C-alpha cells in the first residue's frame, strides 16, 4: 500500500499542496486492487436506479397519502411530475443517464468460472420458484400486504382498526414498493421481484465494498459469490420477506460513502445518505447501522456546506423515506415512537446485559443450526432444561416466548445467514488467528496513520458496535433473520489481511465452498414454501408404502400447509355473496388476512371488535363478518355468547 507524504515548509505550509495531497489520499489507498471503471459500469447504474426507485416509491406513498390520492390517477400524476423534473434536470446537465457496458464475451468468461456459474444456476432456480409459486410469506400475508390493501382502499395511509398492531407501527419501506404493484396488477404474484432484483445487485456491491475497505480483490472475488448463498438471501430472493433486500441498502450506504471519499462528489455522498434513510425505513432494527454511515459521512461535511441547495433537497427527501414519518405517526397515535406500547412486550429490551448475551446465544444457535435438523422438536422442548437457570430465567423474562425454537428445515420466516456461510466465516477467522499467532499474518487493519485510514479503521469496527447496540435493545426471537442487513458489513473486519489470500488458494477451501453451494442448492430445492420437486405427491406415495411413519406424516403436513398459505380459505370466501363490498374481520394478531381481500380491489375488509354493538356494525355497512374461533379461545371468551348479544340480522360466518 502506497501512502503519499505531505510535503510542506514548517514555517509556512503550502496550503494548496497540502489540500491536494489529502484529496489524493483516498486514491492512493484505493488504488491497490480497486475495480476498474469498466467493471463498475456493469452494476453501478443499476444500483443507483434501484436506490432512486425505492426512494421515489416511498415519497409517492407518503405524498399521495397526504392529499388523499393513493390511487391510479395519483400515481400516474406523480410519475408525470417525476418525468418532467428528470427531463428538466437532464437539460441543465444536472442529471446524466449512463448504461452499464455489457459485453457478451466478458459475461461468458466470467460465468465460465465455477463460483459465478453456480450463482447463476442458483439465480435461475430462485426465479423459477418465484414465478410458479404465489407469495406465502407469513408476515407478508398477516400484516404487510393487508396494510397496503387497507391504504389503497382508503386512498391514503391510515391507522387501521386491527389487533395486528404491526400493520400500524412498523416502517413502510417494503410496503410503499408493493403499493403500485398491487394497485396496477391486482395481484401479488409479481411482488417477489422486489427481492429478486436486489439479489442480482448483491455480488457487485459486495466486491466493491470489500475492496474499498482494504480486502484483497482475490478474497473479495470469492466472497461476492459466497455471501449470497446465505439461506436468508437465497430463500427471500423469491419471496415477499423484507430482510434480504435491505442488505443492498446497507452495502450501498458504505459503497457510496467510500466513493465520495475518493471522488469528493456531492452526488455520491447524497446517495449514501439516501441509502441509510431507506435502510431505516425498512425496519427500525436497522437504525444502529447509522453509525457506520456517520463514521464515513461526517468527515465529508464540507461537501454539504459547499452545496447547500443540494444538501437541503436531499435531507428533506431522506427524512421522507426514512423511519421518521412512521415514528412521528406512532408517537401521535400511541405515544411511543416505536409503537412498543401496542406491540409485544419484548420489542424493547429492559436489561441490556441480558440482551447482549441472550442475542449472542440466539444468533449462534440460529446461524449454526444444521440445514436439516430432525432433532429440532426435541431441541425446542428441552434445551431450556439443559442450560443453567441463571442464564435461562433472565431470558424467559426478557425475550419473546419460544425464542429457543428451531425447525427441521430452513424457511424464510426464521432462518438467518445459515450454517454454510457461518462455517466459512469461522474458517476464515481461524486461519487469520493462526497466521497472526505465528507472526505470518498482517495486522487486522492497515497500519498507516493517514487521515483516511483512521476512518477506514472505524468503518471496519463500527458495524460490530452497531451489532452490540442492537443486542442490548431487542428481545425479539428471530435474531438471525433480523440481522440480515448487518452481515455484509460485519465480514470485512474478519477478512482484512494478506493471509486470507493464502486461504482462498488452498484446495481445502475450494472444496468447502463447493460444499456450501451444494447445500444451498438443496435448501432452495426442498424449502416448503417453494419446493422445486413434487413434494406432496412423493410424500403421499411414501406414506402409502410405509403407513404410520411420523416423519413422513409431519413432512407431508408441512408441505401441504405451505401450499395453501397464500389462500387458505378460498372456499369460505366463495360462499360470501358477490355483491358484498365490505366484510368484517375479527381475528387474532397473527391470523392471515390477505385471502379475504381476493380478488384485490373487489371488496374491503374492516376490523371489528367484540365490544362493538350491532348498531355500529350496521353503520359501517358490515353485513358479513369472518370470526376466528381461535381468537375467542385466546381471550377465554365464548363465541356463542358474543354472537347472541349481536342480535344479528345477517349471517356470521365462523372459521
Steps between C-alpha positions, in 0.01 A plus 500: 500500500637840398446805723578844360694724744398858568791722397483852639726756656475505882508876502236564238321191369388493139127475571405423141748215481390359835135505389588337168695226675220430752253477215728244336527282811187298430629447143826365636322277746248367249737462209609156612269238347221748447241391242540666163253751366384254237402236756330761714288609207342156485312534827528854637227660282266218600571562869438873464179433309374265770581750774305771319207269422479409869520864609243623247258217584517595867470871425199430277330297774529768767429791264193347336370392842530859625265621225273193496602389150654159565341361184581445133440863407727618781784266401472597133512868593800441726679313219434788261643752747810285557550466123477877452750564779742243354474647150559850633797386711645313205469810281692701761769234517419429865388145415694262282378163383750220463453140401732228615723347234405137460728303270395148421859375483577640844177364651563156350857497632390607846224243535719223363673495839355263762372743765331750263352210303351347816363840602336533158343155534377587850348822364313313226348260754399793722327664204317177411376461857386861516310471171318171556408546866282774653631703791454315829723687744311501829578857604425628153152349512430578865584870487715635215273433202176563696621838625572606140153381395345702783688811385405451137137443601498829693722672238743609773708372790277444800516369853322167460252359749657157555649281775804455273675816620794436266274627221527844656829521686755345266699704242357510150802462269406169337130587508541817293679290238213249509225761468530585126549131413180398683311802368576456131525120473228404753725208592777412743676261260754761390598615848791255518684719246549758775738248657630334186630818334711609803635143522648544151680817617646329805829354361618820333434706811677249723813510282499878483455551875745230603781623275443860607529390861844352437416135428705355216326460165568125501318457833219736403456305174428190707267658753295693244365162387506324839317749722182488284473127579388598851167327545310819578618653171431190292154438646378859515621585149189326366260608773336803658718518811656836583833398654720389210436786262601756766859371487541681167424827679754429775768424241409808296536716813866408536575471129383850406660653811837346407458616141436853630828483693682434175308723257386781734172503307188619682285265290661189648481633854131575439441145378661372819263718705203378298606138549524527879160670509348216294669244727335644812172522309494121459533399866565695818751226594727638227543835672826407681659473155485879482830490692717369210346765277578773752861384523549538125266789419555751780866569405370602155262762638672773300348356184154578637618841619625584150175381337226622737211473252580143405555409865165649603305323227662167581447544875127558449473196273700287743268595787196406290630153407645414842338365816423856618145531352399168656658599832305826506174322420570237766558775754180678397277192519668299777731747679797273424727553199557124453140414580634278777201570726275326249734222392635203687680585821836376369536751219729700730754332729478598866837356605781578250736238647238226454442628149870475412562146618151379409511629143854363464377154595201526267717617211746215549225238521311631198816551292650157563177301508543215249302559181327166560430461870271205588555567873352850479188399693704349784723808505207739528340304784807418709786743436386737776514211745864434410628857529580644847209673669707816552504541120150377421293691755607853391447401135150369571416834659654709222449322166202399291333173589648213300833673443679164529310340211675348199346316205578194291554697177607858430210724401493871424288567810783437746834405342800733503833479320504124544760237581682514165620861508540481880745210467694687229523803728631288789760340273614844378525629857686189619747535212560866583561433869726206423715701262519796736601280792795378290588852393420422134187714466438867449336721753122501526494844338745709297780633719538840335371799692386739227168683522304258282631181659393611848140513383548180303588326825191641665287390205616142556421511872179707493266219374605287797416786735163526322448126555572542870252788515229288339570212738460728801163635383302212346318202646367361171546131434609478136833675548671323209243619247465854632877556482514429126608856399782482756678195358670662195644775722618267777713278275767751385661521844543121497633489144750789513861387468734337248458155650148465356647495149701194602190329636285538187777341289493176697325193361323441831336842481381437144354166604324668791350772277364240259342321794340825621351557156377140479315537831356837387360329189338228712355757742346689208365186335326359807385816682132447595371838371632436145613140452655429162411133519159322516503499879135422579471232230812311601432530873143378457624196308766438762232504771298245304807278488602556863182601683518644849850645462496820716784663304320458167170617649663809645674581169179458297309721742765775483507508120120494485461793739752709308332419170172664610637778721454771236125422475405264783120550503409550137184290531382704797558825314307363202192453723472876555257662251677690225311825565646531853763772481594530870584201720562514873795308636557405863836329530804450715830691458663228285205392286535528124284761330606528136277211389190697600586789266513283188443587223682821584295814446163325516421557869630647823572330832419686823612398846231442761513469876319279747395820679328656200118485510294404197406862429861600440557209264190595302614862483831387348315295237622166635248229411734203514780433745773237504571402859796298624397254771867473595487867596222428749697207642800728551280759673322232709161618372202320352424555135138391544441753778650779292294399198180499704567856617526629146137425414616441149277577203770360272720195487810456713737259333707297742858398425 
